[in-house]
Amino acid sequence: MNLAGLDFESAPSCFDESLIDGKNLTPRRYAQTLAFEKARCLVSLEPAAVVIGADTIVVCEGRV
């Protein structure tokens, strides 16, 4: 984003990841859900902000 000339802030999310039980989700859906919830939590604090949520997980032999 810096290379594109955009000003931005990076902020940790207030979302508690332990609230999501990923056992019934595919790894992709689990990461998507975590990213969405993290972004949603930040939007509630800054409603006028553009928020991009992201998450990284590790999958080995189909297990998170």
KOLTORLO-495173 format. One record per residue: residue number from 1; x, y, z of N, C-alpha, C in turn. Coordinates in steps of 0.2 Angstrom, whole numbers, plus 5000, padded with zeros to 4 digits. Example, Ala and Ser with C-alpha at 12.3 -4.5 7.8 and 13.67 -1.06 7.14 Angstrom:
2
k|n_east|n_north|n_up|ca_east|ca_north|ca_up|c_east|c_north|c_up
1|5066|4972|5039|5062|4978|5039|5066|4984|5039;
2|5064|4989|5035|5068|4995|5036|5064|5000|5039;
// end
This chain:
64
k|n_east|n_north|n_up|ca_east|ca_north|ca_up|c_east|c_north|c_up
1|5004|4994|5000|5000|5000|5000|5004|5006|5000;
2|5010|5006|5003|5015|5011|5003|5017|5013|4996;
3|5019|5007|4992|5021|5008|4985|5015|5011|4981;
4|5009|5010|4983|5004|5013|4979|5002|5021|4981;
5|5006|5023|4986|5005|5030|4989|5000|5031|4993;
6|4997|5025|4996|4991|5026|5001|4994|5026|5008;
7|4990|5031|5012|4992|5031|5019|4987|5026|5022;
8|4990|5023|5027|4986|5018|5030|4989|5017|5037;
9|4985|5013|5042|4987|5011|5048|4986|5004|5049;
10|4990|5001|5052|4990|4994|5054|4988|4993|5061;
11|4982|4989|5063|4980|4989|5070|4978|4982|5071;
12|4980|4980|5077|4978|4973|5079|4970|4973|5081;
13|4967|4967|5079|4960|4966|5080|4959|4965|5087;
14|4953|4967|5090|4950|4965|5096|4946|4959|5096;
15|4946|4955|5091|4942|4949|5090|4946|4943|5094;
16|4942|4939|5098|4945|4933|5101|4944|4927|5097;
17|4950|4925|5094|4949|4919|5089|4947|4913|5092;
18|4947|4912|5099|4945|4906|5102|4937|4905|5101;
19|4934|4911|5099|4927|4910|5098|4924|4906|5092;
20|4929|4905|5088|4928|4902|5081|4930|4894|5082;
21|4926|4890|5081|4928|4883|5081|4928|4880|5074;
22|4935|4880|5072|4936|4878|5065|4935|4871|5063;
23|4933|4867|5068|4933|4859|5067|4928|4858|5061;
24|4923|4861|5060|4918|4860|5055|4919|4864|5049;
25|4924|4868|5048|4925|4872|5043|4931|4869|5039;
26|4931|4871|5032|4937|4869|5028|4943|4874|5030;
27|4949|4873|5029|4954|4877|5031|4953|4884|5028;
28|4951|4884|5022|4950|4891|5018|4944|4895|5022;
29|4939|4891|5023|4933|4895|5026|4935|4897|5033;
30|4939|4893|5037|4941|4895|5044|4945|4902|5043;
31|4950|4902|5039|4954|4908|5038|4950|4914|5036;
32|4945|4913|5031|4940|4918|5029|4936|4921|5035;
33|4934|4916|5039|4930|4918|5044|4933|4922|5050;
34|4940|4920|5051|4944|4924|5056|4945|4931|5053;
35|4947|4931|5047|4948|4938|5044|4942|4942|5044;
36|4936|4939|5042|4930|4943|5042|4929|4946|5049;
37|4929|4941|5054|4927|4943|5061|4932|4949|5064;
38|4939|4948|5062|4944|4953|5064|4942|4960|5061;
39|4940|4960|5055|4939|4966|5052|4932|4969|5055;
40|4927|4965|5056|4921|4967|5059|4922|4970|5065;
41|4926|4967|5069|4928|4970|5076|4931|4977|5075;
42|4935|4978|5071|4939|4985|5070|4934|4990|5067;
43|4929|4988|5063|4924|4992|5060|4920|4995|5065;
44|4918|4991|5070|4914|4993|5076|4917|4999|5080;
45|4924|4999|5080|4928|5004|5083|4929|5010|5079;
46|4929|5010|5072|4930|5015|5068|4925|5014|5062;
47|4919|5016|5062|4914|5015|5057|4916|5018|5050;
48|4919|5024|5050|4921|5027|5044|4927|5025|5041;
49|4930|5020|5044|4937|5018|5041|4936|5012|5036;
50|4940|5012|5031|4940|5006|5026|4945|5001|5030;
51|4942|4995|5031|4946|4990|5035|4947|4984|5030;
52|4953|4982|5030|4955|4975|5027|4957|4970|5032;
53|4953|4965|5032|4955|4960|5037|4959|4954|5034;
54|4963|4951|5037|4967|4945|5035|4969|4941|5040;
55|4970|4934|5038|4972|4930|5043|4977|4924|5040;
56|4981|4921|5043|4986|4916|5041|4985|4910|5045;
57|4984|4904|5042|4984|4898|5046|4989|4893|5042;
58|4991|4888|5046|4995|4883|5043|4991|4877|5043;
59|4992|4874|5037|4988|4867|5036|4994|4862|5034;
60|4993|4856|5037|4998|4851|5036|4994|4844|5035;
61|4994|4841|5030|4991|4835|5028|4983|4836|5030;
62|4981|4842|5028|4974|4843|5029|4971|4845|5035;
63|4976|4846|5040|4974|4848|5047|4977|4855|5048;
64|4973|4859|5052|4975|4866|5053|4979|4865|5060;
// end
